[in-house]
Amino acid sequence: MNQQAINLIEQYYTAFNSADMDTFLNLLTDDVIHDINQGKREIGKDAFKQFMACMNFNYKEQLVDMVIMATADGTRAAAEFVVLGKYIQSDEGLPDAKGQEYHLPAGAFFEIRDNKVARITNYYNLQDWIAQVGG
């Protein structure tokens, strides 16, 4: 496994858990590809920044039990973790938010270029999340 790639993903999630959006966004390429769980593909740091603003408005999340793996050449990485969250503001098309807490297994796949995240694909079971928040 490539330690430089693992360190990058560790920095990425440390910034996420600290709500340090400046550091978080600086770890991305300008043309980052974001494959949203069961959703569309967005391209560019600005689109990712808007996505995160929405997420941070609607949810409070911490990622725990992190396991990170990387290919030997450092161009790909994956992470498995548990999302400890609180649903604080209703998100469009989803159940009403009432401060529900959730515990959700999740994962992410990364493409790495020039020691930055060039693609992130997130996965979690949306039906599990909906059941947990009472949808």
C-alpha atoms as a printed R data frame, in Angstrom:
    type eleno elety resid chain resno       x      y       z
1   ATOM     1    CA   MET     A     1   0.000  0.000   0.000
2   ATOM     2    CA   ASN     A     2   1.106  3.541  -0.719
3   ATOM     3    CA   GLN     A     3   1.580  5.539   2.495
4   ATOM     4    CA   GLN     A     4   1.407  8.921   0.731
5   ATOM     5    CA   ALA     A     5  -2.065  8.081  -0.617
6   ATOM     6    CA   ILE     A     6  -3.196  6.818   2.780
7   ATOM     7    CA   ASN     A     7  -1.920 10.017   4.418
8   ATOM     8    CA   LEU     A     8  -3.862 12.129   1.895
9   ATOM     9    CA   ILE     A     9  -7.126 10.317   2.655
10  ATOM    10    CA   GLU     A    10  -6.441 10.566   6.394
11  ATOM    11    CA   GLN     A    11  -5.951 14.347   5.992
12  ATOM    12    CA   TYR     A    12  -9.162 14.534   3.937
13  ATOM    13    CA   TYR     A    13 -11.240 12.864   6.653
14  ATOM    14    CA   THR     A    14  -9.508 14.683   9.518
15  ATOM    15    CA   ALA     A    15 -10.454 17.968   7.841
16  ATOM    16    CA   PHE     A    16 -14.021 16.689   7.335
17  ATOM    17    CA   ASN     A    17 -14.378 15.672  10.988
18  ATOM    18    CA   SER     A    18 -12.935 19.023  12.117
19  ATOM    19    CA   ALA     A    19 -15.294 20.945   9.790
20  ATOM    20    CA   ASP     A    20 -12.154 22.562   8.329
21  ATOM    21    CA   MET     A    21 -13.608 23.196   4.886
22  ATOM    22    CA   ASP     A    22 -10.615 25.244   3.696
23  ATOM    23    CA   THR     A    23  -8.199 22.362   4.266
24  ATOM    24    CA   PHE     A    24 -10.784 19.859   3.030
25  ATOM    25    CA   LEU     A    25 -11.270 21.691  -0.286
26  ATOM    26    CA   ASN     A    26  -7.543 22.335  -0.739
27  ATOM    27    CA   LEU     A    27  -7.003 18.564  -0.872
28  ATOM    28    CA   LEU     A    28  -9.053 18.387  -4.097
29  ATOM    29    CA   THR     A    29  -7.997 18.978  -7.687
30  ATOM    30    CA   ASP     A    30  -9.781 21.914  -9.365
31  ATOM    31    CA   ASP     A    31 -11.508 19.449 -11.721
32  ATOM    32    CA   VAL     A    32 -12.458 16.951  -8.996
33  ATOM    33    CA   ILE     A    33 -15.167 14.457  -9.960
34  ATOM    34    CA   HIS     A    34 -17.743 13.743  -7.254
35  ATOM    35    CA   ASP     A    35 -20.024 10.752  -7.705
36  ATOM    36    CA   ILE     A    36 -22.812 11.356  -5.216
37  ATOM    37    CA   ASN     A    37 -24.327  8.302  -3.542
38  ATOM    38    CA   GLN     A    38 -27.270  7.125  -5.646
39  ATOM    39    CA   GLY     A    39 -27.175 10.465  -7.423
40  ATOM    40    CA   LYS     A    40 -25.504 12.419 -10.161
41  ATOM    41    CA   ARG     A    41 -21.885 13.132 -11.016
42  ATOM    42    CA   GLU     A    42 -20.625 16.655 -10.344
43  ATOM    43    CA   ILE     A    43 -17.370 18.076 -11.645
44  ATOM    44    CA   GLY     A    44 -15.254 20.858 -10.177
45  ATOM    45    CA   LYS     A    45 -14.234 22.190  -6.803
46  ATOM    46    CA   ASP     A    46 -16.992 24.835  -6.845
47  ATOM    47    CA   ALA     A    47 -19.697 22.188  -7.259
48  ATOM    48    CA   PHE     A    48 -18.148 20.150  -4.439
49  ATOM    49    CA   LYS     A    49 -18.023 23.246  -2.219
50  ATOM    50    CA   GLN     A    50 -21.748 23.876  -2.832
51  ATOM    51    CA   PHE     A    51 -22.541 20.227  -2.097
52  ATOM    52    CA   MET     A    52 -20.644 20.410   1.200
53  ATOM    53    CA   ALA     A    53 -22.367 23.670   2.178
54  ATOM    54    CA   CYS     A    54 -25.723 21.907   1.775
55  ATOM    55    CA   MET     A    55 -24.501 18.855   3.688
56  ATOM    56    CA   ASN     A    56 -23.143 20.946   6.551
57  ATOM    57    CA   PHE     A    57 -26.422 22.887   6.746
58  ATOM    58    CA   ASN     A    58 -28.619 19.765   6.880
59  ATOM    59    CA   TYR     A    59 -26.439 17.277   8.763
60  ATOM    60    CA   LYS     A    60 -23.878 17.093  11.558
61  ATOM    61    CA   GLU     A    61 -21.619 14.110  10.952
62  ATOM    62    CA   GLN     A    62 -18.483 12.496  12.335
63  ATOM    63    CA   LEU     A    63 -16.790  9.586  10.612
64  ATOM    64    CA   VAL     A    64 -15.377  6.864  12.877
65  ATOM    65    CA   ASP     A    65 -13.891  3.370  12.663
66  ATOM    66    CA   MET     A    66 -11.943  4.448   9.575
67  ATOM    67    CA   VAL     A    67 -10.066  1.880   7.484
68  ATOM    68    CA   ILE     A    68  -8.083  3.216   4.514
69  ATOM    69    CA   MET     A    69  -6.457  1.189   1.744
70  ATOM    70    CA   ALA     A    70  -4.448  2.310  -1.288
71  ATOM    71    CA   THR     A    71  -2.949  0.761  -4.381
72  ATOM    72    CA   ALA     A    72   0.812  0.322  -4.492
73  ATOM    73    CA   ASP     A    73   1.175  3.089  -7.087
74  ATOM    74    CA   GLY     A    74  -0.905  5.534  -5.020
75  ATOM    75    CA   THR     A    75  -3.402  6.373  -7.774
76  ATOM    76    CA   ARG     A    76  -6.407  4.767  -6.091
77  ATOM    77    CA   ALA     A    77  -7.608  4.521  -2.510
78  ATOM    78    CA   ALA     A    78 -10.660  3.338  -0.621
79  ATOM    79    CA   ALA     A    79 -12.047  4.026   2.826
80  ATOM    80    CA   GLU     A    80 -14.607  2.230   4.934
81  ATOM    81    CA   PHE     A    81 -16.109  3.930   7.972
82  ATOM    82    CA   VAL     A    82 -19.193  4.527  10.079
83  ATOM    83    CA   VAL     A    83 -21.096  7.808   9.888
84  ATOM    84    CA   LEU     A    84 -22.358  9.030  13.244
85  ATOM    85    CA   GLY     A    85 -24.830 11.691  12.280
86  ATOM    86    CA   LYS     A    86 -27.644 13.985  13.240
87  ATOM    87    CA   TYR     A    87 -30.263 15.147  10.735
88  ATOM    88    CA   ILE     A    88 -30.821 18.801  11.673
89  ATOM    89    CA   GLN     A    89 -32.538 20.450   8.681
90  ATOM    90    CA   SER     A    90 -34.891 18.805   6.184
91  ATOM    91    CA   ASP     A    91 -33.228 17.985   2.860
92  ATOM    92    CA   GLU     A    92 -35.251 18.174  -0.344
93  ATOM    93    CA   GLY     A    93 -36.969 14.911  -1.237
94  ATOM    94    CA   LEU     A    94 -36.081 13.254   2.069
95  ATOM    95    CA   PRO     A    95 -38.006 12.762   5.333
96  ATOM    96    CA   ASP     A    96 -38.492 15.738   7.654
97  ATOM    97    CA   ALA     A    97 -35.591 16.475   9.974
98  ATOM    98    CA   LYS     A    98 -36.302 16.411  13.701
99  ATOM    99    CA   GLY     A    99 -32.800 16.004  15.069
100 ATOM   100    CA   GLN     A   100 -32.778 12.258  14.389
101 ATOM   101    CA   GLU     A   101 -29.472 10.501  15.013
102 ATOM   102    CA   TYR     A   102 -28.126  7.771  12.757
103 ATOM   103    CA   HIS     A   103 -25.300  5.234  12.653
104 ATOM   104    CA   LEU     A   104 -24.554  4.360   9.037
105 ATOM   105    CA   PRO     A   105 -21.859  2.140   7.502
106 ATOM   106    CA   ALA     A   106 -20.366  3.827   4.433
107 ATOM   107    CA   GLY     A   107 -17.454  3.779   2.035
108 ATOM   108    CA   ALA     A   108 -15.660  5.882  -0.520
109 ATOM   109    CA   PHE     A   109 -13.416  5.285  -3.498
110 ATOM   110    CA   PHE     A   110 -10.781  7.769  -4.600
111 ATOM   111    CA   GLU     A   111  -8.675  8.575  -7.635
112 ATOM   112    CA   ILE     A   112  -5.515 10.479  -6.714
113 ATOM   113    CA   ARG     A   113  -3.515 12.782  -8.974
114 ATOM   114    CA   ASP     A   114  -0.590 15.013  -7.965
115 ATOM   115    CA   ASN     A   115  -1.212 14.118  -4.295
116 ATOM   116    CA   LYS     A   116  -4.762 15.508  -4.436
117 ATOM   117    CA   VAL     A   117  -8.174 13.865  -4.623
118 ATOM   118    CA   ALA     A   118  -9.232 13.867  -8.281
119 ATOM   119    CA   ARG     A   119 -12.355 11.705  -7.889
120 ATOM   120    CA   ILE     A   120 -14.458 10.604  -4.970
121 ATOM   121    CA   THR     A   121 -17.300  8.119  -5.161
122 ATOM   122    CA   ASN     A   122 -19.344  7.750  -1.966
123 ATOM   123    CA   TYR     A   123 -21.587  4.861  -1.013
124 ATOM   124    CA   TYR     A   124 -24.025  4.199   1.800
125 ATOM   125    CA   ASN     A   125 -27.369  2.415   1.964
126 ATOM   126    CA   LEU     A   126 -29.940  5.182   1.523
127 ATOM   127    CA   GLN     A   127 -32.841  2.916   2.532
128 ATOM   128    CA   ASP     A   128 -31.058  2.108   5.800
129 ATOM   129    CA   TRP     A   129 -30.590  5.837   6.459
130 ATOM   130    CA   ILE     A   130 -34.280  6.549   5.699
131 ATOM   131    CA   ALA     A   131 -35.359  3.762   8.063
132 ATOM   132    CA   GLN     A   132 -33.115  5.192  10.799
133 ATOM   133    CA   VAL     A   133 -34.512  8.722  10.519
134 ATOM   134    CA   GLY     A   134 -38.094  7.472  10.469
135 ATOM   135    CA   GLY     A   135 -38.985  7.895   6.824
